[in-house]
Amino acid sequence: MATIEECRSALDQLSENLTRANGDIRSATSLDRSLSCHITDLDTTFVGRLTDGRIHDVTTVAGAPAEKAQIRLTMAGDDLVALVGGELSFAKAWGSGRVKLEAGLRDLLRLRSLL
């Protein structure tokens, strides 16, 4: 089971990966939206803001966050680490229910290039 520190490190790496993205992926991440990533097995949520193709101001909240983010991810810690490490395909994880992505329809349409 991944630790909180490993999950935070994975999110930091994801943020770095997003800053280096090009084309459709860069366009999809150029949103200005609140973002949360609930790690189910740790009952911890990382809350931040996706702006300028990067995740900013990440904080850790025990349990579910008080406010509903505009883009919400839910998964186990090991899945987060595997996704960012390239060992798990987002499309497969999402399709099998291992990863949940919730957002408004417009955001989902923009984020589809990440799937």
C-alpha positions as CSV (number, residue, x, y, z in Angstrom):
1,M,0.0,0.0,0.0
2,A,1.4,3.4,-1.0
3,T,2.0,5.9,1.7
4,I,0.7,9.5,1.9
5,E,4.3,10.7,1.1
6,E,4.5,8.4,-2.0
7,C,1.1,9.7,-3.2
8,R,2.2,13.3,-2.7
9,S,5.4,12.6,-4.6
10,A,3.4,11.0,-7.4
11,L,1.1,14.1,-7.6
12,D,4.2,16.3,-7.7
13,Q,5.6,14.2,-10.5
14,L,2.3,14.4,-12.4
15,S,2.4,18.1,-12.1
16,E,5.9,18.2,-13.6
17,N,4.8,15.8,-16.4
18,L,1.9,18.1,-17.2
19,T,4.3,21.2,-17.6
20,R,6.3,19.3,-20.2
21,A,3.3,18.1,-22.2
22,N,2.6,19.2,-25.7
23,G,-0.3,19.4,-28.2
24,D,-3.7,18.1,-27.1
25,I,-2.5,17.1,-23.6
26,R,-1.1,20.6,-23.0
27,S,-4.4,22.1,-24.2
28,A,-6.4,19.8,-22.0
29,T,-4.5,20.8,-18.9
30,S,-4.6,24.5,-19.5
31,L,-7.8,24.8,-17.5
32,D,-8.2,26.8,-14.4
33,R,-10.1,24.4,-12.1
34,S,-10.1,23.2,-8.6
35,L,-8.9,19.6,-8.4
36,S,-9.1,16.8,-5.8
37,C,-7.7,13.4,-5.7
38,H,-9.2,11.1,-3.0
39,I,-7.0,8.1,-2.1
40,T,-9.5,5.6,-0.9
41,D,-7.2,3.2,1.0
42,L,-5.7,6.0,3.0
43,D,-9.0,8.0,3.3
44,T,-7.0,11.1,2.4
45,T,-7.7,13.7,-0.2
46,F,-5.2,15.9,-2.0
47,V,-6.8,19.2,-2.9
48,G,-5.2,21.8,-5.3
49,R,-5.8,23.9,-8.4
50,L,-5.0,23.0,-12.0
51,T,-3.8,26.2,-13.7
52,D,-1.3,26.9,-16.5
53,G,-0.9,23.2,-17.1
54,R,0.3,22.5,-13.5
55,I,-1.1,21.5,-10.2
56,H,-0.7,24.3,-7.6
57,D,-1.3,24.8,-3.9
58,V,-1.8,21.1,-3.0
59,T,-2.9,20.4,0.5
60,T,-3.8,17.2,2.3
61,V,-7.2,16.7,3.9
62,A,-8.2,13.7,6.1
63,G,-11.3,12.0,4.5
64,A,-13.3,13.8,1.9
65,P,-12.8,17.5,1.3
66,A,-15.3,20.0,2.7
67,E,-15.8,21.5,-0.8
68,K,-16.5,19.7,-4.0
69,A,-13.7,20.3,-6.5
70,Q,-14.5,21.0,-10.2
71,I,-12.4,18.0,-11.2
72,R,-12.4,15.0,-8.9
73,L,-10.3,11.8,-9.0
74,T,-10.8,8.8,-6.8
75,M,-8.4,5.8,-6.6
76,A,-6.2,3.7,-4.4
77,G,-2.7,5.0,-3.6
78,D,-1.0,2.2,-5.4
79,D,-3.0,3.0,-8.6
80,L,-2.0,6.7,-8.4
81,V,1.7,5.7,-8.1
82,A,1.3,3.2,-10.9
83,L,-0.5,5.7,-13.2
84,V,2.1,8.4,-12.8
85,G,5.0,5.8,-13.1
86,G,3.6,4.6,-16.4
87,E,2.8,1.1,-15.1
88,L,-0.9,1.5,-15.4
89,S,-2.9,2.9,-18.3
90,F,-5.4,5.6,-17.3
91,A,-7.9,4.4,-19.9
92,K,-7.8,0.8,-18.6
93,A,-7.9,1.9,-14.9
94,W,-10.8,4.2,-15.7
95,G,-12.7,1.6,-17.8
96,S,-12.4,-1.0,-15.1
97,G,-13.5,1.3,-12.3
98,R,-10.1,1.4,-10.5
99,V,-10.0,5.2,-11.2
100,K,-13.0,7.5,-11.1
101,L,-13.0,10.9,-12.8
102,E,-15.9,13.3,-12.1
103,A,-16.1,16.7,-13.7
104,G,-18.5,18.9,-15.7
105,L,-19.3,17.9,-19.2
106,R,-17.2,20.6,-20.8
107,D,-14.2,19.7,-18.6
108,L,-14.6,16.0,-19.4
109,L,-14.6,16.8,-23.1
110,R,-11.4,18.7,-22.8
111,L,-9.8,16.1,-20.6
112,R,-10.7,13.2,-23.0
113,S,-7.3,13.6,-24.7
114,L,-5.7,12.4,-21.4
115,L,-7.8,9.2,-21.6
